[in-house]
Amino acid sequence: MSTHAYIKLVPASKKKTITLEEVKELFHTYQQLMKKTGEQLGWGFENASFPYQIVAADGNEQWFYLKGTNDRYHSIIIGVGQEKTEKDETSFIQVTLPTNATHGDKGKANEFCKFLAKQLEGELHLFNGRIMYYYKR
């Protein structure tokens, strides 16, 4: 059974809505940050920190997936959407671990969720149901 985590963009977030392309750009930013860290350490850290390739879904602009590049990692699905509440619409990023995801995928998915939530100053609903707040309250 697949599990999900959500990064919700609340009124105090940096953005009110987000597109799939903007999420991909955030992943590219993450890769660049890890590359710089690797240069400082004198080690190819970017390959260990992001062991995935970004694969676009055919004809679907709602989601893409990260395909693992080695046997410790399989895949993570990333999507965007909006939920309607009584007051307004809330945009969110959904991170899904499919049933064949590995423990490595879950660890990386948690790391990516925290990075995205911090960059966007959002509200992170983790896989275990806990909530982390990255916005000023």
LINFEN-V48785 format. One record per residue. N is the residue number from 1. SS is DSSP state (h for helix, s for strand, l for the rest). PHI is phi as a letter, one per 20 degrees, with the letter a starting at -180 (NA if undefined). NEAR is the number of other ideal C-beta (glycine too) atoms within 8 Angstrom. Layout:
n:ss:phi:near
N:SS:PHI:NEAR
N:SS:PHI:NEAR
//
This chain:
n:ss:phi:near
1:l:NA:3
2:l:f:8
3:s:c:7
4:s:c:9
5:s:c:13
6:s:c:10
7:s:d:15
8:s:e:11
9:l:e:13
10:l:e:9
11:l:g:4
12:l:e:7
13:l:f:12
14:l:f:5
15:l:c:9
16:l:e:6
17:l:c:7
18:l:b:10
19:l:d:7
20:h:f:12
21:h:f:6
22:h:f:9
23:h:f:13
24:h:f:10
25:h:f:8
26:h:f:12
27:h:f:12
28:h:f:8
29:h:f:9
30:h:g:11
31:h:f:10
32:h:f:8
33:h:f:8
34:h:f:12
35:h:f:10
36:h:f:8
37:h:f:11
38:h:f:13
39:h:f:7
40:h:f:6
41:h:e:7
42:l:m:5
43:l:b:5
44:l:f:6
45:h:f:11
46:h:f:11
47:h:f:7
48:h:f:6
49:h:e:9
50:l:c:9
51:l:e:12
52:s:c:12
53:s:c:6
54:s:e:8
55:s:d:8
56:s:f:5
57:l:f:9
58:l:f:4
59:l:m:3
60:l:d:6
61:l:d:3
62:l:d:8
63:s:b:11
64:s:b:12
65:s:c:10
66:s:d:13
67:s:e:9
68:s:f:14
69:l:d:7
70:l:b:6
71:l:f:4
72:l:f:7
73:l:c:13
74:l:d:9
75:s:a:13
76:s:c:14
77:s:d:13
78:s:d:14
79:s:c:11
80:s:c:13
81:s:a:8
82:s:c:8
83:s:d:7
84:s:e:5
85:l:d:7
86:l:f:2
87:l:e:3
88:l:a:5
89:s:d:7
90:s:d:10
91:s:e:12
92:s:b:12
93:s:d:12
94:s:d:13
95:s:d:14
96:s:d:11
97:s:d:13
98:l:f:9
99:l:f:5
100:l:e:6
101:l:f:12
102:l:e:10
103:h:f:5
104:h:f:10
105:h:f:14
106:h:f:11
107:h:f:8
108:h:f:12
109:h:f:14
110:h:f:11
111:h:f:8
112:h:f:12
113:h:f:13
114:h:f:10
115:h:f:10
116:h:f:13
117:h:f:14
118:h:f:8
119:h:f:9
120:h:e:14
121:l:l:11
122:l:d:14
123:s:d:13
124:s:e:15
125:s:d:10
126:l:f:11
127:l:f:10
128:l:e:4
129:l:n:5
130:l:f:6
131:s:c:7
132:s:d:9
133:s:d:7
134:l:d:10
135:l:d:10
136:l:f:4
137:l:d:4
//
